[in-house]
Amino acid sequence: MKKVLLLLLVVTALALTALTACRGNENNEPTPTATPAVATTPTPQPPQNNNVGTGEDDERQQFDDIDEFRIPPGHPLNMLEDAMTRFPQHGDNGLPHVQGTIYQRGIVEPSPWQGVIGGALFSMSQVDGFVADVLGTAGGLIEMNEFDQFGEGGVWTVSHDMASRSITITQHYDVNWHDGVPLTLYDLYFTLHVMAHPDHKGPRHFRTGNTSDIVGIWEYNAQEADRIEGLVLSNNNRALTIYFDEFAPTIMYFGVWTSPMPAHLFSPYYPDNVAEMIDSPYVRETPIGWGPFKFVHAEPGESYLLTRNEDYVWGVPHIETKVIRRISGDMVADAMVAGEFDSVSFRALDFPYHMEPENWRYFGSPGRASQSHYAFRMGWWCFETNQNVSEMLNDPADPSSGYRVHDMMRPEAYAIRKAMALAIDWLTITQVRYNGLNFPAGSYLPIRHRPLMDLSVPMFPYDPAEANRVLDEAGFTNRDSEGYRTWLDGSRMDLIWAMAESPTAEWYYMALTQAWGDVGIRVSLWQGMFHDIWTIWDAMDFDDDGDEVHFWSGGWQHGANPANSMWSREEFENASRHNSPELDAILARVNSMDAWDMDFLMEAMSDLQWYMYNTIFYFPSTWGVALTAVNNRVANWDTRITTLTRDYGWHTIRLTADQPVRG
């Protein structure tokens, strides 16, 4: 994205002026976490026998009791569980692997991908993430337990010590990068220094999550120190202790960055040329990781050729060569019938036409991290302060020009946002389009955070009469000659929707604009057309362009941390740019030491969900079962979330025929 790539130049240029072009709801001051108290030099503490990742019995029982007590009959969570019974999560035909075969993997994506696969710091693409996972450039060294916390059984494990406000990451297995250089916790130590360096470019930065609470990280970012004080290596770089100013339980939900980059390759850029890392050959052209496959070649935006890693920590993969190719979702069914792929995501809308395929099987997994939703335009990203803000100067060159807010932030616009949420019949849409595999979302939180959901927080049931009442009560009673409501001042209201191109985009656009039109809200496509997701995201930087967009839709992958980055003032991925002191305070409670008390955490998470309901800066639309079509020649496929990587992974999958089976 061009603005991300030019971030340093923009910030530098702004810093040379006294102009404050943007500000938050009340002021443009940094949040309190920007100035942590200066800590004394930390002393490494021995790992304590209190690793949350083990899922201790009392905590496990606490979560189980919450689930059993709080899920009412007919809730979408029950719909999901019922749907999951239709599909296996593991399958093995028992046949031996055929040597010399090539695994053909399809990735569903309508637009060419960015190809940033050589470092998780530099990529936001889910597609690039799939490839990075296989290469081992995007983490995977720490296992995740069933509660999405640091788990046991990985290359690294994490223990925590309340007394010293620290975690210790310990390396248990010898691992090499693909070029044979040993991978150690120094690589993570180095990565965190890159991440917090003021010249670092890229969407992944230190200001969000618990990484921002590391002792000394803000002083290092301000170049008041040459290292991050709260990072202490020991045991020949096989242990890294991280000390925090604020020690919250969200740290254990992968709240701190744990994806290393190969320090031996990127260290020549550090510290003087950090800004050039994103353009280095190790990011796109010759990336290396530690995973089961190594990079060989790429056709930019279209395909990757990978070869197996003979030195993989969990064992040499059976598969020798892997090809990953991009395919449009509407072509998947025909491609699977023709035997073009060994595995690919399968659309629910095609499922009724291929319910009993001859040459492949379906495997299901709950879409635990993904959630589709609609985000309203509630602010801007300010490159001057690296924050989401609520106001922007009308003329950035003229401090006297006054600040503006977006249409969707007008006080009366709350009624519009609420009416739009009430006007959509998601139950009928999911039944018609997704054949029982998708459902209306049952919470503002993704499925992965089910234990933290407050199911007393209502969603927005289909109620066009209530939508009309809300709009009328707010004063939107005037209609234009076409029957659409106007703004309160009588001016034309035309809400602009930025929507990504997809095989179902036209159907969705027609269905939803009709529903909104039925309650008097005119909605039009941004620039009169569908766009690829990167064009939309580039405009949704929301600093000085894309002002005409009122909302956009998409599916987001939520991180394991329940204090989700999608809602933070400091998070570039905040889809709506919404920010407020009240939301800051709620997230601060979730990220506080008090939240180690489960009752306190549940109350704070409940307040977060009620805040989202009462504010409606975005609304979730659907959950669903993620289907993967797997060719009959593939053996030992597993989608169970509790399976350890060392026991199942790309190294254990077998191909039991020369070519994919044709239908």
ZAMARPA-501048 format. One record per residue (C-alpha): residue in one letter; residue number from 1; x, y, z. Coordinates in Angstrom, 1 decimal, decimal comma, padded with zeros to 4 digits. Example, Ala and Ser with C-alpha at 12.3 -4.5 7.8 and 13.67 -1.06 7.14 Angstrom:
! residues 2
resn|resi|X|Y|Z
A|1|012,3|-004,5|007,8
S|2|013,7|-001,1|007,1
END
This chain:
! residues 663
resn|resi|X|Y|Z
M|1|000,0|000,0|000,0
K|2|001,5|003,2|-001,1
K|3|000,8|005,2|002,1
V|4|002,3|002,5|004,3
L|5|005,4|002,4|002,1
L|6|005,7|006,2|002,3
L|7|005,0|006,3|006,1
L|8|008,5|007,5|007,1
L|9|008,4|010,4|004,5
V|10|005,0|011,5|005,5
V|11|005,8|011,4|009,2
T|12|009,0|013,3|008,7
A|13|007,4|015,9|006,6
L|14|004,7|016,5|009,1
A|15|007,2|016,7|011,9
L|16|008,9|019,6|010,2
T|17|005,7|021,7|010,7
A|18|003,8|023,0|013,7
L|19|000,5|022,0|012,1
T|20|-001,7|019,4|013,7
A|21|-003,8|018,2|010,8
C|22|-005,8|015,7|012,8
R|23|-007,1|015,1|016,3
G|24|-009,1|012,6|018,3
N|25|-012,5|012,9|019,8
E|26|-011,2|015,4|022,5
N|27|-007,6|016,1|021,7
N|28|-004,6|014,9|019,8
E|29|-002,6|013,8|022,7
P|30|-001,1|010,2|022,7
T|31|-002,8|007,6|024,8
P|32|-001,2|007,1|028,3
T|33|000,7|004,0|027,2
A|34|002,9|006,3|025,1
T|35|004,8|007,4|028,1
P|36|005,5|004,4|030,4
A|37|007,3|004,9|033,6
V|38|011,0|004,4|033,4
A|39|011,9|001,0|034,8
T|40|015,1|-000,1|036,5
T|41|017,3|-002,6|034,7
P|42|015,4|-005,9|034,9
T|43|016,9|-009,0|036,3
P|44|016,1|-012,4|034,6
Q|45|013,8|-014,5|036,7
P|46|013,6|-018,3|036,5
P|47|010,5|-019,6|034,7
Q|48|007,7|-020,3|037,1
N|49|005,5|-023,4|037,2
N|50|002,4|-021,4|036,2
N|51|002,2|-021,6|032,4
V|52|-001,2|-020,5|031,4
G|53|-000,7|-022,4|028,1
T|54|-001,1|-025,8|029,9
G|55|-004,8|-025,1|030,4
E|56|-004,9|-025,7|034,2
D|57|-007,9|-027,7|035,4
D|58|-009,4|-024,8|037,4
E|59|-009,2|-022,4|034,4
R|60|-010,4|-025,1|032,0
Q|61|-013,4|-025,8|034,2
Q|62|-014,1|-022,1|034,5
F|63|-014,4|-021,8|030,7
D|64|-016,4|-024,9|030,3
D|65|-018,9|-023,8|032,9
I|66|-019,3|-020,4|031,2
D|67|-020,0|-022,2|027,8
E|68|-022,5|-024,6|029,2
F|69|-024,4|-021,9|031,2
R|70|-024,5|-019,1|028,7
I|71|-025,4|-020,6|025,3
P|72|-029,2|-020,5|024,8
P|73|-031,1|-022,8|022,5
G|74|-031,2|-021,7|018,9
H|75|-028,2|-019,4|019,3
P|76|-025,9|-019,3|016,2
L|77|-023,2|-021,1|018,3
N|78|-025,5|-024,1|018,4
M|79|-026,2|-023,8|014,7
L|80|-022,5|-023,9|014,1
E|81|-022,0|-027,0|016,2
D|82|-024,9|-028,8|014,5
A|83|-023,4|-027,9|011,1
M|84|-020,0|-029,1|012,1
T|85|-021,4|-032,6|012,7
R|86|-021,9|-033,0|009,0
F|87|-018,2|-032,9|008,2
P|88|-015,1|-034,8|009,4
Q|89|-012,1|-033,0|010,7
H|90|-009,6|-035,8|010,1
G|91|-009,2|-038,4|007,4
D|92|-006,6|-041,0|006,3
N|93|-007,1|-043,6|003,6
G|94|-004,2|-045,7|005,0
L|95|-002,3|-045,9|001,7
P|96|001,4|-045,2|001,3
H|97|002,9|-042,1|-000,1
V|98|003,9|-042,1|-003,8
Q|99|007,3|-040,6|-004,2
G|100|007,9|-037,9|-006,8
T|101|004,4|-036,5|-006,7
I|102|003,5|-032,7|-006,7
Y|103|001,0|-031,3|-004,3
Q|104|-001,4|-028,9|-006,0
R|105|-002,9|-026,4|-003,6
G|106|-005,4|-023,7|-004,7
I|107|-005,9|-020,4|-002,9
V|108|-009,2|-018,7|-003,5
E|109|-008,6|-015,0|-004,3
P|110|-010,2|-012,9|-007,0
S|111|-007,3|-010,4|-007,1
P|112|-003,5|-011,0|-007,6
W|113|-001,9|-011,3|-004,2
Q|114|000,8|-008,9|-003,0
G|115|003,5|-011,6|-002,6
V|116|004,9|-010,3|000,7
I|117|005,8|-013,7|002,2
G|118|009,2|-013,1|003,7
G|119|008,3|-011,5|006,9
A|120|005,1|-011,2|008,9
L|121|006,0|-007,6|009,9
F|122|005,5|-006,5|006,3
S|123|002,2|-008,2|005,3
M|124|-001,5|-007,9|006,0
S|125|-002,7|-010,3|003,4
Q|126|-004,4|-013,5|004,4
V|127|-003,3|-015,1|001,2
D|128|000,3|-014,2|001,8
G|129|-000,2|-015,6|005,3
F|130|-001,1|-019,0|003,9
V|131|002,1|-019,2|002,0
A|132|004,1|-017,7|004,9
D|133|002,8|-020,4|007,3
V|134|004,1|-023,1|005,0
L|135|007,5|-021,4|004,7
G|136|007,7|-020,7|008,4
T|137|008,1|-017,0|008,0
A|138|005,0|-016,1|010,0
G|139|005,4|-017,8|013,3
G|140|004,1|-021,2|014,3
L|141|006,9|-021,8|016,8
I|142|004,5|-021,6|019,8
E|143|001,5|-023,9|019,9
M|144|-002,0|-022,5|020,6
N|145|-004,2|-024,2|023,1
E|146|-008,0|-024,6|022,9
F|147|-008,5|-021,2|024,6
D|148|-006,3|-019,4|022,0
Q|149|-003,6|-019,0|024,6
F|150|000,1|-019,9|024,5
G|151|000,2|-023,7|024,6
E|152|002,6|-026,6|025,2
G|153|004,4|-028,9|022,8
G|154|005,9|-026,4|020,4
V|155|009,5|-025,4|019,6
W|156|009,0|-022,6|022,1
T|157|006,9|-022,4|025,2
V|158|005,9|-019,5|027,4
S|159|005,7|-019,2|031,1
H|160|004,7|-016,2|033,1
D|161|005,7|-014,7|036,5
M|162|003,3|-012,3|038,1
A|163|005,8|-011,0|040,6
S|164|008,3|-009,7|038,0
R|165|005,6|-008,9|035,4
S|166|007,3|-011,0|032,9
I|167|007,0|-013,9|030,5
T|168|009,9|-016,2|029,6
I|169|010,0|-017,8|026,2
T|170|012,1|-021,0|026,2
Q|171|013,4|-022,9|023,2
H|172|013,2|-026,7|023,5
Y|173|014,2|-027,9|020,0
D|174|017,0|-027,1|017,6
V|175|015,7|-025,4|014,5
N|176|017,4|-024,1|011,4
W|177|016,5|-021,5|008,9
H|178|016,2|-022,8|005,4
D|179|019,8|-021,7|004,7
G|180|021,1|-023,8|007,6
V|181|021,7|-021,0|010,1
P|182|020,3|-021,9|013,6
L|183|017,1|-020,1|014,6
T|184|017,2|-018,9|018,2
L|185|015,4|-016,4|020,4
Y|186|017,9|-013,8|019,3
D|187|015,9|-013,7|016,1
L|188|012,8|-012,6|018,0
Y|189|014,8|-010,2|020,1
F|190|016,1|-008,6|016,8
T|191|012,6|-008,6|015,3
L|192|011,1|-006,7|018,2
H|193|013,8|-004,1|017,9
V|194|013,0|-003,8|014,2
M|195|009,3|-003,6|014,9
A|196|009,8|-000,7|017,4
H|197|012,4|001,2|015,4
P|198|011,1|004,6|014,3
D|199|012,1|003,9|010,7
H|200|010,2|000,6|010,4
K|201|007,7|000,6|007,5
G|202|004,9|-001,9|007,4
P|203|001,4|-002,5|008,9
R|204|002,7|-004,5|011,9
H|205|004,1|-002,2|014,5
F|206|004,7|-002,2|018,3
R|207|002,0|000,2|019,3
T|208|-000,8|-002,3|019,5
G|209|-001,5|-005,2|021,8
N|210|000,8|-005,9|024,8
T|211|003,9|-005,4|022,8
S|212|003,5|-001,7|023,5
D|213|003,7|-002,4|027,2
I|214|007,3|-003,9|027,1
V|215|009,5|-002,0|029,5
G|216|011,6|000,6|027,6
I|217|010,0|000,1|024,2
W|218|008,8|003,6|023,9
E|219|012,1|005,1|025,0
Y|220|013,8|002,9|022,3
N|221|011,3|004,1|019,7
A|222|012,1|007,7|020,6
Q|223|015,8|006,9|020,3
E|224|016,4|007,7|023,9
A|225|017,9|004,2|024,3
D|226|019,9|002,0|022,0
R|227|018,1|-001,2|023,1
I|228|014,7|-002,2|024,6
E|229|015,4|-002,5|028,3
G|230|012,7|-005,1|028,9
L|231|014,1|-007,8|026,6
V|232|016,7|-010,0|028,3
L|233|018,3|-013,0|026,5
S|234|019,8|-015,9|028,5
N|235|020,9|-019,5|028,2
N|236|022,8|-019,0|025,0
N|237|019,9|-017,3|023,3
R|238|017,5|-020,2|024,1
A|239|015,5|-018,1|026,6
L|240|014,1|-014,6|026,2
T|241|012,5|-012,9|029,2
I|242|010,2|-010,0|028,4
Y|243|009,3|-007,5|031,1
F|244|006,1|-005,4|031,0
D|245|005,0|-002,2|032,6
E|246|001,4|-003,3|032,5
F|247|001,1|-007,1|032,8
A|248|-002,3|-008,2|031,5
P|249|-003,6|-011,7|030,9
T|250|-004,2|-010,8|027,3
I|251|-000,4|-011,2|026,9
M|252|-001,0|-015,0|027,1
Y|253|-003,5|-014,8|024,2
F|254|-000,5|-014,2|021,9
G|255|-000,7|-010,6|022,9
V|256|003,0|-010,0|022,3
W|257|004,7|-010,4|018,9
T|258|006,3|-013,9|018,6
S|259|007,1|-014,2|014,9
P|260|010,8|-014,0|014,3
M|261|012,6|-012,8|011,2
P|262|016,0|-014,2|010,2
A|263|018,3|-011,7|011,9
H|264|021,4|-012,9|010,0
L|265|019,8|-011,7|006,7
F|266|018,2|-008,5|007,9
S|267|020,9|-007,3|010,3
P|268|022,9|-005,5|007,6
Y|269|019,9|-003,1|007,3
Y|270|019,9|-002,4|011,1
P|271|019,9|000,2|012,5
D|272|020,6|002,7|009,7
N|273|018,6|001,3|006,9
V|274|015,5|-000,2|008,6
A|275|013,3|001,6|006,2
E|276|014,7|-000,4|003,3
M|277|013,9|-003,8|004,8
I|278|010,5|-003,9|003,2
D|279|012,0|-003,6|-000,2
S|280|014,8|-006,2|000,4
P|281|014,9|-009,4|-001,7
Y|282|014,2|-011,5|001,5
V|283|010,6|-010,1|001,6
R|284|009,4|-011,0|-001,9
E|285|012,1|-012,6|-004,1
T|286|014,2|-015,0|-002,0
P|287|012,4|-015,4|001,4
I|288|013,5|-018,0|003,9
G|289|011,8|-019,5|006,9
W|290|012,1|-022,6|009,0
G|291|008,9|-024,4|008,0
P|292|008,2|-027,7|006,1
F|293|008,7|-026,2|002,6
K|294|011,3|-023,8|001,1
F|295|010,8|-021,1|-001,5
V|296|011,9|-021,9|-005,1
H|297|010,1|-019,6|-007,5
A|298|007,1|-017,2|-007,8
E|299|004,9|-016,0|-010,6
P|300|004,1|-012,6|-009,0
G|301|000,5|-012,5|-007,8
E|302|-000,4|-015,9|-009,2
S|303|001,6|-018,9|-008,0
Y|304|004,5|-020,3|-005,9
L|305|006,7|-023,2|-006,3
L|306|008,1|-024,8|-003,1
T|307|010,3|-027,7|-002,3
R|308|010,4|-029,7|000,9
N|309|012,7|-028,8|003,8
E|310|014,9|-031,8|004,5
D|311|015,9|-030,3|007,8
Y|312|012,4|-029,5|009,1
V|313|012,2|-029,8|012,9
W|314|009,2|-032,1|013,0
G|315|010,4|-034,5|010,3
V|316|011,0|-034,6|006,6
P|317|007,8|-034,0|004,7
H|318|006,5|-036,9|002,5
I|319|005,6|-034,4|-000,3
E|320|008,7|-033,3|-002,3
T|321|007,2|-030,4|-004,3
K|322|004,3|-028,1|-003,7
V|323|002,6|-025,7|-006,1
I|324|000,3|-023,0|-004,8
R|325|-001,9|-021,3|-007,4
R|326|-004,5|-018,6|-007,2
I|327|-008,0|-019,4|-008,4
S|328|-011,3|-017,5|-008,4
G|329|-014,0|-018,9|-006,2
D|330|-016,5|-019,5|-009,0
M|331|-014,0|-021,8|-010,7
V|332|-013,2|-024,0|-007,8
A|333|-015,9|-026,7|-008,3
D|334|-015,1|-027,3|-011,9
A|335|-011,3|-027,4|-011,1
M|336|-011,9|-030,0|-008,4
V|337|-014,0|-032,2|-010,7
A|338|-011,2|-031,9|-013,3
G|339|-008,6|-033,0|-010,6
E|340|-006,6|-029,7|-010,8
F|341|-006,1|-029,4|-007,1
D|342|-005,4|-031,5|-004,1
S|343|-007,0|-029,1|-001,8
V|344|-008,8|-025,7|-001,9
S|345|-011,4|-023,8|000,0
F|346|-014,9|-024,6|-001,2
R|347|-017,8|-022,1|-001,3
A|348|-020,9|-022,9|000,6
L|349|-023,1|-021,7|-002,2
D|350|-021,6|-024,4|-004,5
F|351|-022,1|-027,1|-001,9
P|352|-025,7|-028,2|-002,9
Y|353|-024,5|-028,9|-006,5
H|354|-021,6|-031,1|-005,2
M|355|-022,9|-032,7|-002,0
E|356|-021,6|-036,2|-002,9
P|357|-018,5|-035,6|-005,0
E|358|-016,8|-038,7|-006,5
N|359|-013,1|-037,6|-006,3
W|360|-012,9|-035,4|-003,2
R|361|-014,0|-035,2|000,4
Y|362|-015,1|-032,2|002,5
F|363|-013,4|-031,3|005,7
G|364|-015,0|-028,7|008,0
S|365|-013,7|-026,3|010,5
P|366|-015,5|-023,6|012,4
G|367|-014,5|-020,1|011,1
R|368|-013,1|-019,4|014,5
A|369|-011,0|-016,3|013,6
S|370|-013,0|-014,9|010,7
Q|371|-016,1|-012,8|010,8
S|372|-017,8|-010,8|008,1
H|373|-019,0|-007,4|009,0
Y|374|-019,8|-003,9|007,8
A|375|-017,6|-001,0|009,1
F|376|-018,8|002,6|009,0
R|377|-016,5|005,5|008,3
M|378|-015,9|007,0|011,8
G|379|-012,6|008,8|011,4
W|380|-009,2|008,9|009,7
W|381|-005,7|007,4|010,2
C|382|-003,4|010,2|011,1
F|383|000,2|009,7|009,9
E|384|001,3|012,5|012,1
T|385|000,5|010,8|015,4
N|386|000,1|007,2|014,1
Q|387|-003,4|006,9|015,5
N|388|-007,0|006,7|014,4
V|389|-008,5|010,2|014,9
S|390|-012,0|011,6|014,7
E|391|-011,3|015,0|013,2
M|392|-009,2|016,3|010,3
L|393|-008,3|019,8|009,1
N|394|-010,4|020,9|006,2
D|395|-007,2|022,2|004,6
P|396|-004,0|020,5|006,0
A|397|-002,0|023,6|004,9
D|398|-004,2|026,0|006,8
P|399|-004,5|025,6|010,6
S|400|-007,3|028,1|010,6
S|401|-009,5|026,2|008,2
G|402|-011,3|024,3|011,0
Y|403|-011,7|020,6|011,6
R|404|-014,2|018,4|010,0
V|405|-015,9|015,1|011,0
H|406|-017,2|012,5|008,6
D|407|-020,9|012,2|007,8
M|408|-021,2|008,9|009,6
M|409|-020,0|010,6|012,8
R|410|-022,8|013,2|012,9
P|411|-024,9|012,7|016,0
E|412|-028,0|011,9|014,0
A|413|-026,0|009,3|011,9
Y|414|-026,4|006,8|014,8
A|415|-030,0|006,3|013,6
I|416|-028,8|005,6|010,1
R|417|-026,2|003,0|011,3
K|418|-028,8|001,3|013,5
A|419|-031,4|001,2|010,8
M|420|-029,0|-000,3|008,3
A|421|-028,2|-003,1|010,8
L|422|-031,9|-003,7|011,4
A|423|-032,9|-003,7|007,7
I|424|-031,0|-006,9|006,7
D|425|-032,5|-010,4|007,0
W|426|-029,3|-012,3|007,6
L|427|-031,1|-015,5|008,5
T|428|-032,8|-015,7|005,1
I|429|-029,7|-014,6|003,3
T|430|-027,6|-017,3|004,9
Q|431|-030,2|-020,0|004,3
V|432|-030,7|-019,0|000,7
R|433|-027,0|-018,4|-000,2
Y|434|-025,1|-020,7|002,1
N|435|-027,3|-023,8|002,5
G|436|-027,1|-024,1|006,2
L|437|-023,3|-023,6|006,4
N|438|-023,4|-019,9|007,4
F|439|-025,5|-018,2|010,1
P|440|-026,2|-014,7|011,4
A|441|-023,4|-013,7|013,7
G|442|-024,3|-014,2|017,3
S|443|-021,8|-011,9|018,9
Y|444|-019,5|-008,9|018,2
L|445|-016,7|-011,3|019,1
P|446|-015,4|-014,0|016,8
I|447|-016,1|-017,6|017,5
R|448|-012,6|-018,1|018,9
H|449|-013,5|-016,0|021,8
R|450|-016,7|-017,8|022,7
P|451|-015,8|-018,1|026,5
L|452|-015,6|-014,3|026,7
M|453|-018,9|-013,6|024,9
D|454|-021,8|-011,9|026,8
L|455|-024,8|-013,5|025,0
S|456|-027,1|-011,1|026,7
V|457|-025,8|-008,4|024,3
P|458|-028,4|-008,4|021,5
M|459|-027,5|-008,4|017,8
F|460|-029,8|-006,7|015,3
P|461|-032,7|-008,9|014,3
Y|462|-034,4|-008,3|011,0
D|463|-037,0|-005,6|011,8
P|464|-037,6|-003,1|009,0
A|465|-040,5|-001,6|011,0
E|466|-038,2|-000,7|013,8
A|467|-035,6|000,6|011,3
N|468|-038,2|003,0|009,9
R|469|-039,2|004,0|013,5
V|470|-035,6|004,8|014,4
L|471|-035,1|006,9|011,3
D|472|-038,4|008,8|011,8
E|473|-037,7|009,4|015,4
A|474|-034,3|010,9|014,6
G|475|-035,9|013,3|012,2
F|476|-035,2|011,7|008,9
T|477|-038,8|012,1|007,7
N|478|-038,1|014,2|004,6
R|479|-038,1|012,2|001,3
D|480|-036,7|013,3|-002,1
S|481|-038,6|012,8|-005,4
E|482|-037,4|009,2|-005,6
G|483|-038,7|008,3|-002,1
Y|484|-035,3|008,2|-000,4
R|485|-034,7|010,0|002,9
T|486|-032,5|013,2|002,9
W|487|-030,1|014,5|005,5
L|488|-031,7|016,7|008,1
D|489|-030,8|019,8|006,2
G|490|-032,7|018,5|003,2
S|491|-029,6|017,6|001,1
R|492|-029,4|014,4|-000,9
M|493|-028,4|011,4|001,1
D|494|-026,4|008,8|-000,9
L|495|-024,3|006,5|001,3
I|496|-021,2|005,2|-000,6
W|497|-020,3|001,5|-000,1
A|498|-016,8|000,3|-000,9
M|499|-017,3|-003,4|-001,8
A|500|-014,7|-005,9|-002,9
E|501|-015,2|-007,8|-006,2
S|502|-016,2|-011,5|-005,8
P|503|-018,5|-014,0|-007,6
T|504|-021,3|-013,1|-005,1
A|505|-020,7|-009,3|-005,0
E|506|-023,4|-008,4|-007,5
W|507|-026,0|-010,6|-005,7
Y|508|-025,1|-009,1|-002,3
Y|509|-025,2|-005,6|-003,7
M|510|-028,6|-006,0|-005,2
A|511|-030,1|-007,7|-002,1
L|512|-028,8|-005,3|000,5
T|513|-029,3|-002,1|-001,4
Q|514|-032,9|-003,2|-001,9
A|515|-033,3|-003,9|001,8
W|516|-031,8|-000,5|002,7
G|517|-033,9|001,2|000,0
D|518|-037,0|-000,3|001,6
V|519|-036,4|001,8|004,7
G|520|-035,5|004,9|002,6
I|521|-031,7|004,7|002,6
R|522|-030,0|005,2|-000,8
V|523|-026,8|003,3|-001,1
S|524|-024,4|003,3|-004,1
L|525|-021,2|001,6|-005,0
W|526|-018,0|003,6|-004,5
Q|527|-017,0|004,9|-008,0
G|528|-019,9|002,9|-009,4
M|529|-017,9|-000,4|-009,4
F|530|-016,5|-003,2|-007,4
H|531|-012,8|-003,1|-006,5
D|532|-010,1|-005,4|-005,6
I|533|-009,5|-005,5|-001,9
W|534|-006,2|-003,7|-002,0
T|535|-007,6|-000,7|-003,9
I|536|-010,2|-000,5|-001,2
W|537|-007,8|-000,8|001,6
D|538|-005,5|001,8|000,1
A|539|-008,3|004,3|000,0
M|540|-009,4|003,2|003,5
D|541|-006,1|004,5|004,9
F|542|-008,6|007,4|005,6
D|543|-006,1|010,2|006,0
D|544|-006,8|012,6|003,2
D|545|-008,7|010,5|000,6
G|546|-011,7|008,3|000,3
D|547|-013,8|010,8|002,2
E|548|-016,7|010,0|000,0
V|549|-016,9|006,4|001,3
H|550|-019,4|005,9|004,2
F|551|-018,9|002,2|004,9
W|552|-017,2|-000,9|003,6
S|553|-017,7|-004,6|004,0
G|554|-015,4|-007,5|004,2
G|555|-014,2|-010,5|006,2
W|556|-011,6|-010,0|008,9
Q|557|-009,3|-012,5|010,6
H|558|-009,4|-011,7|014,3
G|559|-006,2|-012,3|016,3
A|560|-006,1|-014,5|019,4
N|561|-005,9|-011,4|021,7
P|562|-009,5|-010,6|022,9
A|563|-008,5|-006,9|023,2
N|564|-008,7|-007,1|019,4
S|565|-006,6|-004,8|017,3
M|566|-009,6|-004,0|015,1
W|567|-010,9|-001,7|017,8
S|568|-007,8|000,0|019,1
R|569|-007,0|003,7|018,6
E|570|-003,4|002,8|017,7
E|571|-004,2|000,0|015,3
F|572|-003,8|000,7|011,6
E|573|-006,2|-002,2|010,9
N|574|-009,0|-000,6|012,8
A|575|-011,6|-001,0|010,0
S|576|-013,8|001,9|010,9
R|577|-011,2|004,3|012,4
H|578|-013,5|004,7|015,4
N|579|-011,9|005,9|018,6
S|580|-013,1|007,4|021,8
P|581|-011,9|007,9|025,4
E|582|-014,7|005,5|026,6
L|583|-013,4|002,8|024,3
D|584|-009,8|003,5|025,3
A|585|-010,8|003,1|028,9
I|586|-012,6|-000,3|028,3
L|587|-009,7|-001,7|026,4
A|588|-007,3|-000,5|029,1
R|589|-009,3|-002,5|031,6
V|590|-009,1|-005,6|029,4
N|591|-005,4|-005,1|029,1
S|592|-004,8|-004,4|032,9
M|593|-003,4|-006,6|035,6
D|594|-006,9|-006,6|037,2
A|595|-008,0|-008,7|034,3
W|596|-006,2|-011,8|035,7
D|597|-009,3|-012,1|037,8
M|598|-011,8|-013,9|035,5
D|599|-014,8|-012,0|036,9
F|600|-013,1|-008,7|036,2
L|601|-012,1|-009,8|032,7
M|602|-015,7|-011,0|031,9
E|603|-017,1|-007,7|033,1
A|604|-014,7|-005,7|031,0
M|605|-015,4|-007,8|027,9
S|606|-019,1|-007,5|028,5
D|607|-018,7|-003,7|028,6
L|608|-016,8|-003,8|025,4
Q|609|-019,6|-005,8|023,7
W|610|-022,3|-003,4|025,0
Y|611|-020,2|-000,5|023,9
M|612|-020,1|-001,9|020,4
Y|613|-023,8|-002,5|020,4
N|614|-024,6|001,0|021,6
T|615|-022,2|002,7|019,3
I|616|-022,6|000,7|016,1
F|617|-019,3|001,7|014,5
Y|618|-019,5|-001,6|012,8
F|619|-021,9|-004,6|012,9
P|620|-021,1|-008,3|012,3
S|621|-023,1|-010,1|009,7
T|622|-022,3|-013,8|009,5
W|623|-020,4|-016,8|010,9
G|624|-019,9|-020,1|009,2
V|625|-018,3|-023,4|008,6
A|626|-015,1|-023,2|006,5
L|627|-015,2|-026,1|004,0
T|628|-012,1|-027,5|002,4
A|629|-012,3|-029,8|-000,6
V|630|-009,6|-032,4|-000,4
N|631|-008,8|-034,8|-003,3
N|632|-009,1|-038,5|-002,6
R|633|-005,4|-039,1|-003,1
V|634|-004,6|-036,9|000,0
A|635|-004,1|-038,9|003,2
N|636|-003,9|-037,7|006,8
W|637|-005,7|-034,4|006,4
D|638|-006,6|-032,8|009,8
T|639|-008,4|-029,6|010,7
R|640|-008,8|-030,3|014,5
I|641|-007,6|-027,3|016,5
T|642|-006,2|-029,4|019,3
T|643|-003,8|-031,4|017,2
L|644|-000,1|-030,4|017,8
T|645|001,9|-029,3|014,8
R|646|004,6|-031,9|015,6
D|647|001,9|-034,7|015,3
Y|648|000,1|-033,3|012,3
G|649|001,2|-030,9|009,6
W|650|002,4|-030,7|006,1
H|651|005,2|-033,1|007,0
T|652|002,6|-035,9|007,8
I|653|000,3|-035,4|004,7
R|654|000,7|-038,1|002,0
L|655|-000,2|-038,3|-001,7
T|656|-001,3|-041,8|-002,5
A|657|-001,6|-041,5|-006,3
D|658|000,6|-040,1|-009,1
Q|659|-002,0|-037,4|-009,9
P|660|-005,1|-035,9|-008,3
V|661|-008,1|-038,1|-008,8
R|662|-010,5|-036,8|-011,5
G|663|-014,2|-036,8|-011,2
END
